[in-house]
Amino acid sequence: VQLQALGGGLVQTGDSLRLSCSDSRRTSSNNGVGWFRRAPGKEREFVAGINWNGSSTGYSDPVKGRFTISRDNAKSSWYLQMNSLKPEDTAIYYCARAIGAWWTTETSRYRYWGQGTLVTVSS
């Protein structure tokens, strides 16, 4: 399984970005997927997750109400719409595929990871 995360960049406070993650082998439609991030000097943290059919989503408190995760199983892709970006959102964002059908906040429950895409939010 190869995951590719795209869409990072340099934006200003208040701007929006949309990250995308694609599974080149198209084998993720039965798995929960998620987004994580690692800010400079910090541990990797959960950002958002969505279950296999999109009926359940979850967000970390810092992004709740600003970020939206979605997926398109026909395209073997999932997305992270990020609005009202803040400097504290600056991080490398990673997409990941869970072992099972449901999302989780635990990194150990994600088996496959994308290479990461850098999001920088300037003040």
C-alpha positions in Angstrom: 0.0 0.0 0.0 1.4 3.4 -1.0 -0.2 6.5 0.3 0.6 9.9 -1.2 -0.4 13.1 0.6 -0.6 16.3 -1.4 -1.8 19.8 -1.0 0.5 21.4 1.6 1.9 24.9 1.2 2.6 28.3 2.7 -0.5 30.3 3.6 -1.5 33.2 5.8 -3.6 33.1 8.9 -7.2 32.7 8.1 -6.6 31.0 4.7 -7.8 27.6 3.7 -6.0 24.5 2.3 -7.2 21.2 1.2 -5.0 18.2 1.6 -5.6 15.0 -0.3 -4.3 11.5 0.2 -4.5 8.7 -2.4 -4.0 5.0 -2.2 -2.2 3.9 -5.3 -3.2 0.3 -4.8 -6.9 1.2 -4.3 -7.2 -1.1 -1.3 -8.4 1.3 1.4 -12.2 1.4 0.9 -12.8 -1.0 3.8 -10.5 0.8 6.2 -10.7 3.7 8.5 -8.4 6.5 7.5 -7.0 9.6 9.2 -4.8 12.6 9.3 -2.1 13.3 11.8 0.4 16.1 12.1 3.8 16.8 13.6 4.6 20.3 14.6 8.2 21.4 15.0 9.6 20.0 18.3 6.4 18.2 19.1 5.1 14.6 18.9 2.9 13.4 16.1 -0.7 14.0 17.0 -4.1 12.9 15.7 -6.0 15.5 13.7 -9.0 13.8 12.1 -10.4 10.4 11.2 -13.2 8.9 9.2 -14.5 5.4 9.1 -14.7 3.1 6.1 -18.0 4.4 4.7 -17.8 8.0 5.9 -20.6 7.6 8.5 -18.3 8.5 11.4 -15.7 11.2 11.8 -13.7 12.5 14.6 -11.5 15.5 15.3 -9.0 16.7 17.8 -10.1 19.7 19.9 -7.7 22.2 18.3 -9.2 21.7 14.8 -12.8 20.9 15.6 -15.1 23.3 13.7 -12.3 24.3 11.3 -11.2 21.1 9.6 -13.3 18.6 7.8 -12.3 15.1 6.8 -14.0 13.4 3.9 -13.3 10.5 1.6 -14.2 9.2 -1.9 -13.8 5.4 -2.0 -14.4 5.4 -5.8 -11.2 7.4 -6.1 -9.4 5.6 -3.1 -8.8 9.1 -1.7 -9.5 11.0 1.4 -9.2 14.7 2.1 -8.7 17.3 4.8 -10.3 20.6 4.3 -8.6 23.1 6.6 -10.3 26.5 7.1 -9.4 29.4 9.3 -5.8 28.3 9.5 -3.7 29.5 12.4 0.1 29.6 12.9 -0.2 26.8 15.4 -1.5 24.6 12.6 2.0 24.7 11.0 3.2 21.1 10.8 3.9 18.2 8.6 0.6 16.5 7.9 0.5 12.7 7.4 -2.3 10.6 6.0 -2.7 7.1 7.3 -4.8 4.0 6.9 -6.1 2.2 10.0 -5.9 -1.5 10.5 -9.6 -1.9 10.8 -12.8 -0.2 9.5 -13.0 2.5 12.1 -10.9 5.5 12.8 -9.0 5.9 16.0 -6.8 8.5 17.6 -4.1 5.9 18.4 -1.1 6.0 15.9 -0.4 2.4 16.7 -3.7 1.4 15.1 -2.6 2.8 11.7 -0.5 0.5 9.6 0.2 2.5 6.5 1.4 6.1 6.3 1.9 8.7 3.6 5.2 10.6 3.3 3.8 13.8 4.8 3.1 17.2 3.3 4.2 20.5 4.9 1.7 23.1 5.9 3.1 26.5 7.0 0.8 29.2 8.3 2.3 32.6 8.6 1.0 35.2 11.0 
